Amino acid sequence: MIFKKPVLSDGITESTFECKRDGLAIRGTIYRPKGDHLPIAIVCHGFMAWQDSVKHYAAFLAEMGYAAFTFDFCGGSVMCGKSDGKTTEMSVLTETKDLEAVIEYVRNLSYTDSEKILLMGCSQGGFVSALVAAKNNFPIEKLVLFYPALCIPDDARAGKMMIVKFDPQNVPDTFRCGLMKLGRCYAMDVMQMDAFAEIKNYAGRVCIVHGTKDKIVDVSYANRAAEAYKSTMPIGMQESKRVQLHFIDGGGHMFSKKHDVIAMKLLKEFAAKHE
């Protein structure tokens, strides 16, 4: 799949960065507007994808005044990923470590505000973002989840992940999901995980956007995520400010152009609020 390179307005610069996680190089892209003490936005790609699939979101956030970052997960891309790592050693848990390393890196840049962070993720990248936010190790003010793949632990227990089937009591050392060769850790690292118990402890603001025709991640997972976040709502916070759940009628997994226009409008409204 070819993703169109975002068009940047005057004042937005594009550059690359590299940081390390357990000796592996994580490579990504920076979209930087003019100024200093900039709020941070980090956008995470989904399973088998790479950073090009979410660069338009990062560029969009840069236009709003964020220092925005994308990157390739280690071993998380099927073809065009630039980071180190093997696909057979990748899992949701290794990707949380990648994201944490990127957060540490960008917080220490001279032009970023280390206390103002927006995390955004699509599909598996949304699940990873939600897990990292829930650890409360970083000042994540806002969390944006586009069709988050919170189904992954259930799928592992069922022995059916995307298009691959296996015996969950005897997960093979390696297995193929389309063009991507995965390792046993991909299933085993989430086999005992309760996704909603893991994510609910995040106390910041959340915006979940999900298509009603998603055939990869059932829309019920978005509803369950919203309820999980509401169950731990801080006293005195209005529900509408704490958790936003939006459904895009007819939207699938990875939004079409017309559905992405709707999603980006929702992203703009959420990311721009500072109350």
N, C-alpha and C positions, 0 to 999 in steps of 0.2 A: 504494500500500500504506500502511495506517495502522499505526503502531507505538504500542503502549500506553506511556503515560508511566510511568516507574518510580516506585514508592511509596517514599518516603524515611523512615527512622526518625528519631526525635528526635536532634538533634545533627549531622545531615547537612544542610548548606546547599547550595542550587543557585544558581548565578549564571552570567553570561555573561562572555566575554573576547574580545578582538580583538588580533591582532598582524599584522605585515606581512611580505610576501615579494615582493621586486621591485616594490614599490608596490601590490601587491594585498592587500586585507584578507582575513585568515583569521579566521572567526568560529566560536566554539565555546562549550562549556558546562563549568563546573567543578562537581564534586561534592566538597565539602570536609567532612571530619569535624572534630571539635574537636581542638585541639592545634596544635603547631608542629613544625618539623623533620620534616614528614611525607614518607614515601616517595612517589614519583610513579608514577602509572599513566596511560598514554596509549593510548586505544583508537581504532583506525582503521577506518572503514567501507570497504565494497567498491565495485566498479564500478557506476555508475549509482545507488548508494544515497546516503544522507546520514546525518548523525550520529544521528538518531533510531533508526536500525536497530541501534545498538550502545550506546545510553545505558543499557540495563539491565545490561550488563556493567560499565560505569563505576560505576553506582550500587552494584552488588554489590561491586566492589573498594573503594569508599569505605567500605562497611560493614566491610570488613576493615582499615581504617585508612589506606588510601592517599588522597592527594589525587589524584582521578581526573579526567581530561579527555577530552572528545570534541570533534571539530571537523569542518567540511565542507571537503573538498579543493577547491582552486580549479578550477572547471570540471569537477568530478568527480561532480556530481549531476544527475540527469535532470530533477527537478522542484523539490524543496524545499530545495536547498542555499542557505545564507545567505552563503557566501563569494563574493568577487569571482572573475572569470575566465571565459573562454569554454571550452565543451566542446571546440571545435576546436583549442584550444591546450594541452589536457591530455594528459599521458602518465604512464607510471610514473616517469619521471625528474623531471617537474615536481612530482609528488606527493612524491617524496623530499625535494625542496626545501621543500615545504609542511611536512612532518613535522619537518624539521630546524629550521625557523623556530619551530614550536610548542615543540619541546624547549628551544630557547634561551630562549623566553619563560617557560616554566613553571619552569625551573631558577633563574630570577632572582626568583621570587616570595618574599616574606619568610617564608612558612610552609612551604616545601618543602625537602627534603633533596636538594641538587643531585647527590649522589653515589649515590643509590639510585633507579633508574629501571626500571620494567617497561614494555615495549612490547608491545602486543597489536594484531593486525590480522586482519580477516576477508577472505578471497578476495584481490582485488587489494590491499586494505589490508594483508593479511598479507605479500604479496610486497614491498610498499613498506617495511614494517617490517623485514623481513629484510635488505633492501638497506641501509637506514640503519644497522642494528645492525652489519652487517659492515664498515662503514667505520671502526668503532672510534673515532669522534670524540667519543663521549659514553659515560659510564659506565653502559651498559645491563647491568644485572645479570640480567634475565630477559626472555625473548622468548616470547610466546604466539602461535601461528599456528593459526587455525581455517580449515580448507580453503584453504590459501594458493594463490593462482593463479600458481604457478611455470610453468604451461603457456604463459603469454602470449608469450614469445619464440618458442617452437616454433609456436604458432598463427600468429604473424605471418609466419614463414618459410613456413608452409603456405598462407598466404592465406585462412585461415578463422578468424575471431575471433568467438566466440560464434555468432551467427546470420548474420553478414555474410561474404561471400566476395569476394575481389579477387585480382588478379594481383600476387604479391609482387615481381615484377620491374618493375612499373609501378603502384605504389600511388597511388590517386587523391588529389587535394588534400583532398577531404572525402568521407566515406561515412557511411552511417547504420547504426547498430546498434539496432534497435527504435526507440524514441523519441529516442535520443541521436545527435546529429550529431557525428562525430569528425573530427579532422584527420589529415593524412598523418603527423604526428609521432607519433601514437599507435602506429603500426606501426613506423615507421623508428627510433624511439628504442630499440627492443629487438631490431631485426632481426639484429644481430650479437652479441647478448648470450647468454652461457652462464649461465643462472640459477644453477646449482649452484656454478659456479666463483666467482660473485659473492658468494653468501651464506655460503660455508663458512668464511670467516675470522672470523666472530663466535665469540668464545671463552667467552661466558657460557652460562647454562643455557637450554635450549629445551624447550618443550612444544608438540607438534604434534598437533592433533585433526582427524580427517578421517572423513567418512561413507563407508561401503562402497558406497553407491549414488549417489555424486556423478556426475552426468551432464555437469557443466561442467568440472570439474577431476578427471581420473582419479586414483584413489587411489594409483597408482604414483608420482605426483609426491611424495606424502608420504613414501613409502619412500626415494626417491632423495634427498630433502632430509635425512632422518635419517642416511643413509649419508654424505652430504657433511659434515654437522656432526661425525660420529664420526671422519672422516678427519683432522680437525685437532684432535682432543681433546688438551688439555694433559696432560702426563705426570703420572701420579699421581692423576688425577681418575677416579672411578668412572663407568662408562658410564651407569648408571641415574640418576645425579645430573646428568650433563651433558646427555643427550638423552632426552626422553620422547616416545614415539610411541604414540598411542592411536587405535584405530579404533572408530567407533560403528556397530554393525551396523544396516544399513538406512538410515543417515543419508544425506541428500541434500546439495545445495549450498544453504546457509542451513538451519540445523537447525530441524526442527519443534519444537513445544513439548516433546514427550516426549524428543526427542533433545537439546534444549537443557538440560534438567534434568541429563542425564548430563554434558554438556560443562561446565556450570557447577560441577558437583562436582569434575571434574578441574581446572578453573581454580582453585577454592578450595584444593585440596590443593597445587597447584604454587605459587600465589602466597603461600601461608602459610609456606612453608619458608624458613628463614633460615640454614641451615647453609652 
